[in-house]
Amino acid sequence: MKFGCREDIIQMTPLWTGERFEDGRPRVPDDILRRMENVTTEEAWSVLWREGYHFQFEGNWHCLNPGEKLVGRAVTGVFVPQRPDLHNALMEYGHNEEGRIGAMNSWVIETLQEDDVIVIDLFGKVYEGTYSGANLSTAIATRTKRGQVIFGGIRDAEQILEIPNLVTFCKGMDPTPIRNVTLVGLNTPCRVGEATCMPGDVVLGTYTGVLFIPPHLAEAVVEHSERTHLRERFSHQRLREGVYNSSQMDTKWTEEIEADFAEWLKTHSLDDKIDWDKSSSEGAVSEEGTLLG
């Protein structure tokens, strides 16, 4: 096996037809990442759900930065409970064949680039499952200027809180160092609770939780969000004005309301990148669970 095999990554992400990093990961454009920072969890989730991606969200995190959003390209690392024969063989291979140095958690960090988000599957382990402390978190922040998603634990939380350019999601905190785990995958499919993350996915971490967006759907997500924001501005304004009631706004709009919205758009800001031809067929989900037009 190889850690971070370019050919394997390309094989696992066949729907991405755009630019790739040298390691094979899909490189979602910087502009999409910038626009993704305005997307809510529910807006992104509705697109993924509609496209059949039903296992992309994991909630119930410790978020050390609850007022900040985390957006970036995923670099994944997968750990398993340590088994001596496997662990020793992979340590020897990593050091001697691939020239890696130090402990296995550093191997993943040394591959990070700006705008990456490190996503680690530590199978929920917190005691002796603390992937990063103050030093490694500083290294992650310096390389990515984004953050970390650890399906496991962290240590040195008080110091991590003071690190700039770092948003942290983890499952717990503990003073113990990491022990008795083995890295078996670098930029391989990664299970994060009930979700599957792939290398190059766009990570969207919010107060709600963490969503992993397949790269080939990232543009569709931001476009849907931008259309939704304008529709919501119109809806909220008309509700405040008493023109429509909540039932009319939170269900499929009538032809009259759609015509009113079309007229409203003429005098309100409209991003040239928004394609309104797509809005009629994509659908969304209301707060009451109704499919909207």
Helices and strands as residue ranges (DSSP letters): H 6-12, H 30-36, H 41-50, E 57-58, E 62-63, E 70-81, H 84-96, H 104-109, E 116-121, E 130-132, H 134-144, E 147-154, H 157-160, E 167-173, E 181-186, E 190-192, E 195-197, E 202-205, E 210-213, G 215-217, H 218-241, H 246-249, H 255-265, G 276-278, H 279-282, E 284-285, E 291-292
